[in-house]
Amino acid sequence: MTYTISPYVNRNIFLKTEPENAPLPTYEDSKDRLPKPIWDGHADAIECHDYAWKIAFSNLRQANPEAGFVSNFIDTAFNGFLFMWDSSFIVMFGKYGSQIFNFQKTLDNFYSRQHLDGFICREICESENGEHFSRHDPSGTGPNIMPWSEWESYLQTGDKERLSRIFDPLMAYHLWLKENHTWRDGTYWSTGWGCGMDNQPRLPQGYNVASSHGHMVWMDACAHQIISAKMLIRTAEIIGRSDDPSVKELKNEVEKLSDFINNKLWSEDDAYYYDMYRDGQLSGVKTIGAYWALLADIVPADRLDRFVAHLDNPAEFKRPHRIPSLSADHPQYDPKGDYWNGSVWAPTNYMVLKGLDRYGYQKLIYDIACSNIEHVVNVYKKSGTIWENYAPETADRGSIARDKFIGWSGLFPISIMYEYVFGIRPYAQDNKIIWYVNRTERHGIERYPLGNNTVDLICEKRADINEKPRITVKSDVQITVEVHWGDGN
């Protein structure tokens, strides 16, 4: 193969890391050290939560040197390959168990398999040194959300040393995509597989929805690169590399991509962001992928409420189980799911919740999160397991879905319950927790991890949402807990 060697790959320490050989923890030995949610009257939700951790620990694997892996990891639980897209989300609930097993190091195995020019394959084989796609296959990589995943880990752990280690491989990967997955105007393309949403009807007739880029500008791929660039810029500030020449390049790219998305991919009539066909027309397909714009923090204030309103419209995304991956007013929307043609997925829901959180839509966040927990727990009660995705109209699994999927579906009973039903948000770098107290039952979390410490957070029963919460906080170190409750507090 011919490579133009990236200077950032030359500084990728994971390429020279010796494989880890530490034994794997078991659930039975670890369960009394994991976070323990308290939620009076919701025993089924607690049982579902515990089941998610049990399955997650059963999916832990040791690093296989023959596969080029360097760290113990949590398996994607799909086909014997480790998926970039899945893993980036799986570790976002794994962060709550990081004091027992460092789930974040799952991503080390992608960095250790980086090519000399910066490419990282989106599926890497766990049993041997192989990849599912070649580096110039249109579906060979993506989505580029590992920088966001690493940032979420940093908010929980405050681990600046890890930021220093991952900066170079992530910069090399970002620049590889900029060189190889852009059109002449600097916008990005992907495929159904490459963006993670395999079978959505986003492409014009005649193109394969899974494997073709369709000569389109892909809204979500552009937003992913903005998010990646912003996370790398923040990381550079923290680790003292703001003078790196590529940081200025990233700042320019953020400005240009943000302008393009807002000037070219926005429909004023529909108040929505769309993909663009090769002839310059907008696709008109309302996919959940448009909401990466919230996480990218690029939506102008005068557009924000109208854009977000689609999530609260029963004819579009406010279905009985929120949020379907495709708007219900699309002809190919399937009330049973049909994978990405309507199913409710933990990763994209978590993305939307995180994006809404940036803009302060706390009531909407809470409503969506409660819808998720209600349906996922009801399906767990009926089926005894957690599924890859869920039906948008009923408390059922999606029509195409794997069971025991922990897997990113662990986000529902762990991260979404902790962060958006209970309302507990971590900021370990500041020894701080922000708590939006929405529930009136006694609830909270014992052994909640924050940095290297654990905290007990309990809110007593209240008569109504506007009653001032009575909160008990137990911590071995001084922390700040900022509490919000009721209307406007």
Order of alpha helices (4+ residues) and beta strands (2+ residues): alpha-alpha-beta-alpha-beta-beta-beta-alpha-alpha-beta-alpha-alpha-alpha-alpha-alpha-beta-beta-alpha-alpha-alpha-alpha-beta-beta-beta-beta-beta-beta
